[in-house]
Amino acid sequence: MEQLQETVKKVLAQIRPTLQRDGGDVEFVDLGADQVLKIRLTGACQGCPMSGVTLKEGIEKFVKSELPTIRAVEAVK
C-alpha cells in the first residue's frame, strides 16, 4: 500500500504544474483500502467555483488513466 501511495504522489506531481499556473495546488491526503484517493485542493483552487470540474474532469480522469485501480478521487477540506 505504501508503494502505491508513493506512485499516487508521483502522478499528482505531474498535475501540479498545471494547477500552479493558475495559483492553485493539490496535496495527497489519504488512499483508503477502498481505493478512493483523498486530496486537498489549495491556493486558488480551494474556493474556485470550477474546482469540482477540475477535480473530476482533470485530476480524477488523469489519476485513473495512470492508475486504473483507483476507484475515485475526492476532495477534502
Backbone as CSV, one residue per row, in Angstrom:
resi,resn,N_x,N_y,N_z,CA_x,CA_y,CA_z,C_x,C_y,C_z
1,MET,0.828,-1.199,0.000,0.000,0.000,0.000,0.869,1.259,0.000
2,GLU,1.984,1.202,0.753,2.867,2.369,0.816,3.478,2.675,-0.546
3,GLN,3.797,1.635,-1.295,4.355,1.826,-2.626,3.325,2.481,-3.548
4,LEU,2.072,2.057,-3.454,1.013,2.659,-4.261,0.831,4.129,-3.899
5,GLN,0.913,4.453,-2.609,0.797,5.850,-2.183,1.909,6.695,-2.795
6,GLU,3.111,6.168,-2.845,4.232,6.901,-3.455,3.989,7.103,-4.948
7,THR,3.439,6.088,-5.605,3.119,6.200,-7.027,2.044,7.257,-7.244
8,VAL,1.032,7.275,-6.383,-0.026,8.283,-6.476,0.573,9.683,-6.326
9,LYS,1.481,9.857,-5.385,2.117,11.159,-5.182,2.892,11.599,-6.417
10,LYS,3.526,10.653,-7.100,4.254,10.971,-8.331,3.295,11.393,-9.441
11,VAL,2.145,10.740,-9.511,1.136,11.109,-10.512,0.596,12.513,-10.211
12,LEU,0.327,12.788,-8.939,-0.145,14.129,-8.567,0.910,15.188,-8.893
13,ALA,2.172,14.838,-8.755,3.253,15.779,-9.073,3.232,16.157,-10.556
14,GLN,2.743,15.270,-11.405,2.632,15.574,-12.834,1.530,16.590,-13.108
15,ILE,0.501,16.594,-12.274,-0.636,17.509,-12.431,-0.328,18.877,-11.825
16,ARG,0.476,18.871,-10.802,0.763,20.071,-10.004,1.130,21.312,-10.827
17,PRO,2.033,21.239,-11.818,2.396,22.455,-12.560,1.211,23.143,-13.245
18,THR,0.282,22.354,-13.746,-0.903,22.923,-14.383,-1.736,23.714,-13.377
19,LEU,-1.938,23.158,-12.199,-2.698,23.840,-11.153,-1.956,25.077,-10.657
20,GLN,-0.648,24.964,-10.526,0.147,26.074,-10.013,0.157,27.263,-10.973
21,ARG,0.030,27.003,-12.259,-0.039,28.108,-13.232,-1.232,29.010,-12.965
22,ASP,-2.288,28.424,-12.412,-3.498,29.190,-12.095,-3.563,29.586,-10.626
23,GLY,-2.468,29.404,-9.890,-2.410,29.818,-8.494,-2.914,28.787,-7.498
24,GLY,-3.143,27.564,-7.962,-3.644,26.515,-7.076,-2.606,25.425,-6.853
25,ASP,-3.020,24.387,-6.168,-2.148,23.240,-5.928,-3.001,22.078,-5.431
26,VAL,-2.383,20.910,-5.322,-3.057,19.709,-4.847,-2.145,19.004,-3.860
27,GLU,-2.736,18.468,-2.787,-1.984,17.728,-1.777,-2.591,16.338,-1.618
28,PHE,-1.735,15.348,-1.484,-2.170,13.996,-1.148,-2.612,13.987,0.312
29,VAL,-3.782,13.414,0.595,-4.262,13.291,1.977,-4.258,11.824,2.406
30,ASP,-4.914,10.957,1.620,-5.033,9.562,2.029,-5.459,8.707,0.843
31,LEU,-5.080,7.454,0.889,-5.573,6.461,-0.058,-6.094,5.307,0.766
32,GLY,-7.407,5.150,0.774,-8.029,4.121,1.590,-7.967,2.746,0.953
33,ALA,-8.273,1.736,1.749,-8.307,0.363,1.262,-9.357,0.193,0.160
34,ASP,-10.343,1.088,0.154,-11.387,1.055,-0.877,-10.919,1.672,-2.199
35,GLN,-9.627,2.065,-2.261,-9.028,2.657,-3.457,-9.648,4.000,-3.835
36,VAL,-10.129,4.735,-2.838,-10.603,6.098,-3.035,-9.497,7.028,-2.553
37,LEU,-9.021,7.857,-3.475,-7.949,8.797,-3.183,-8.546,10.090,-2.640
38,LYS,-8.043,10.534,-1.514,-8.491,11.795,-0.929,-7.368,12.813,-1.104
39,ILE,-7.746,13.967,-1.661,-6.780,15.034,-1.897,-7.316,16.330,-1.297
40,ARG,-6.448,17.310,-1.188,-6.850,18.647,-0.742,-6.432,19.628,-1.827
41,LEU,-7.391,20.400,-2.307,-7.084,21.473,-3.245,-6.735,22.709,-2.436
42,THR,-5.661,23.382,-2.805,-5.206,24.541,-2.052,-5.021,25.738,-2.979
43,GLY,-4.705,26.872,-2.380,-4.486,28.085,-3.154,-5.764,28.524,-3.851
44,ALA,-5.628,28.972,-5.090,-6.774,29.471,-5.850,-7.819,28.383,-6.094
45,CYS,-7.406,27.124,-6.092,-8.345,26.017,-6.323,-9.308,25.834,-5.153
46,GLN,-8.879,26.238,-3.974,-9.647,25.969,-2.765,-11.063,26.533,-2.817
47,GLY,-11.228,27.752,-3.253,-12.559,28.347,-3.253,-13.124,28.581,-4.637
48,CYS,-12.463,28.054,-5.643,-12.869,28.295,-7.026,-14.170,27.562,-7.355
49,PRO,-15.104,28.255,-8.002,-16.356,27.595,-8.384,-16.155,26.464,-9.399
50,MET,-15.030,26.455,-10.081,-14.756,25.408,-11.068,-13.961,24.236,-10.484
51,SER,-13.717,24.255,-9.174,-12.878,23.211,-8.576,-13.485,21.818,-8.725
52,GLY,-14.793,21.717,-8.746,-15.436,20.414,-8.946,-15.131,19.841,-10.317
53,VAL,-15.130,20.712,-11.316,-14.797,20.284,-12.682,-13.320,19.909,-12.747
54,THR,-12.467,20.719,-12.142,-11.035,20.424,-12.104,-10.800,19.070,-11.446
55,LEU,-11.507,18.812,-10.365,-11.354,17.557,-9.632,-11.750,16.362,-10.492
56,LYS,-12.952,16.379,-11.042,-13.479,15.208,-11.752,-12.942,15.078,-13.173
57,GLU,-12.942,16.170,-13.934,-12.549,16.102,-15.343,-11.047,16.226,-15.562
58,GLY,-10.351,16.751,-14.576,-8.909,16.900,-14.704,-8.161,15.895,-13.864
59,ILE,-8.195,16.104,-12.565,-7.392,15.294,-11.648,-7.832,13.832,-11.647
60,GLU,-9.121,13.582,-11.404,-9.585,12.193,-11.324,-9.358,11.452,-12.639
61,LYS,-9.686,12.078,-13.740,-9.529,11.423,-15.037,-8.065,11.053,-15.286
62,PHE,-7.140,11.972,-14.968,-5.725,11.705,-15.175,-5.216,10.606,-14.239
63,VAL,-5.562,10.707,-12.960,-5.106,9.710,-11.990,-5.604,8.317,-12.385
64,LYS,-6.867,8.212,-12.763,-7.422,6.907,-13.132,-6.816,6.376,-14.431
65,SER,-6.414,7.270,-15.332,-5.768,6.804,-16.566,-4.368,6.263,-16.272
66,GLU,-3.691,6.835,-15.285,-2.356,6.378,-14.903,-2.411,5.189,-13.946
67,LEU,-3.436,5.162,-13.096,-3.579,4.119,-12.066,-5.014,3.593,-12.081
68,PRO,-5.307,2.649,-12.956,-6.682,2.150,-13.106,-7.290,1.531,-11.859
69,THR,-6.479,1.166,-10.867,-7.029,0.578,-9.641,-7.704,1.620,-8.740
70,ILE,-7.437,2.899,-8.986,-8.069,3.966,-8.191,-9.526,4.067,-8.619
71,ARG,-10.448,3.931,-7.661,-11.888,3.973,-7.971,-12.411,5.384,-8.127
72,ALA,-11.916,6.315,-7.292,-12.427,7.678,-7.311,-11.428,8.603,-6.636
73,VAL,-11.583,9.886,-6.909,-10.783,10.919,-6.248,-11.760,11.887,-5.614
74,GLU,-11.568,12.142,-4.327,-12.445,13.051,-3.582,-11.615,14.145,-2.927
75,ALA,-12.169,15.343,-2.927,-11.504,16.469,-2.262,-12.000,16.555,-0.821
76,VAL,-11.092,16.808,0.086,-11.431,17.030,1.500,-10.911,18.405,1.893
77,LYS,-11.458,18.919,2.979,-11.017,20.253,3.433,-9.936,20.149,4.452
